[in-house]
Amino acid sequence: MSTPHSSILEYYQEIADLSGQMLIKAEAQKWDDLVALGTRYQAAVERLKALDPLGDEQKTARRELLTQILDNDARIRQLISPELERLSHLLGTFKRQRTVLQAYYSTVRPH
């Protein structure tokens, strides 16, 4: 049977594992899969927040997992940044096209 503290570490391990899977999806540019894993990641973080804090003896293990999670997060952000920039550019282009079309159609329609 697991103790409450080992259960907390299991949640950290789950979050670390999910962040590793998210990194793999980001490296493969599988954005839909990344988003799906992100939802699971957020749920795991919320479950962790509801648990009691760790004792001193477990803090080293938690520190290692947090370091892994943060390293993965930084790399995911680095990998996703170009995709977010591309999407932002596309949205800007679509908005400009819509504005031009609206302006054009407002001048050619009979009033």
N, C-alpha and C positions, 0 to 999 in steps of 0.2 A: 504494500500500500504506500502511496506516495504521501509525503508530508506537504503541508501547505506551501512551504518554501520551495520544494522541488517542483510543485505544480506551477508556481510563479515562474521559475526558470524554464519550465516547459513552454509557457506562453512566450517568453522571450525567444526561445529556440524556434517556435513556430513562426514568429515574426521574422527572425533572421532567415529561416528557410524560405519564407514567402518573398522577402526582399531579394534573396539570391535568385529565385525563379523569375522575379520581375526584371532583374538585371539581364538574365539570359534572353527574355522576351524583348527587352529594349535593344540589346545587341543584335538581335535578329530582325529588328524593326517590325515586330508583331504587336502593333499598337492595341488592337482589340483585346488580345490576350493579356497584355500589360494592364489595361484598364480593368479587366475582370479580376486579375490577381490583386489589383489595387483595392478593389472592394473587399476582398477577403482580408487583405492586410489591415484595412481600417477597422473591420469587425474584430480582428484579433487584438488590435491596440485598445479598442473599447472594452473588450473583456478583461484585458490586463489592468486597466484603470480601476476596475471594480474590486481587485484583489488587495489584500493586506500587503504592506511593504516587506521587503526582504530583511533578514537578519544580517549581521556583519559578515558571517562566514560565507554567505552566498553572493556578496557584492562583487568579488573578483570575477566570478563566472558571469554575472550580469554585465560587468564592464566589458568583458571580451565580446559578449553578444551584441552589446550596444555599439561597440566599435565596428563590428562587422556590418550591423544594420546601417550605421551612418556612412560607412565607406560605400556600401551598395547604393544607398540613397544618392550620394554625391555623384557616383558614376551614372546612375539612371538619369539624373537631372542633366548631366552633361550629354548623354546620348539622345535624350528627348528634345533638347533645346532646338536643334536644327529642324525637327519635325514641327514643333510649335511655331517656329519662325515661318516655315513654309505655309502652314495653315493660316497664320495671321496674314501673310501676303495674299493668299487666295481669297480670304474674306474681304480684304481691302479691295482687291480687283473686282470681286462680285458687287460690292457696294458701289464702286465707281461706275460699273456697267449699268447697274440698276438706275442710278441717278441720271446717267446719259439717256437711257431708254425712256425714263419718265419725262425728262425734259423734251425729248424728241416727240414722243406721243402726245404730249400736251400741246405741241405746236401744230401737229398734223390732224388732230381730231377736230371735227366741226364743233363749234361752241353753241 
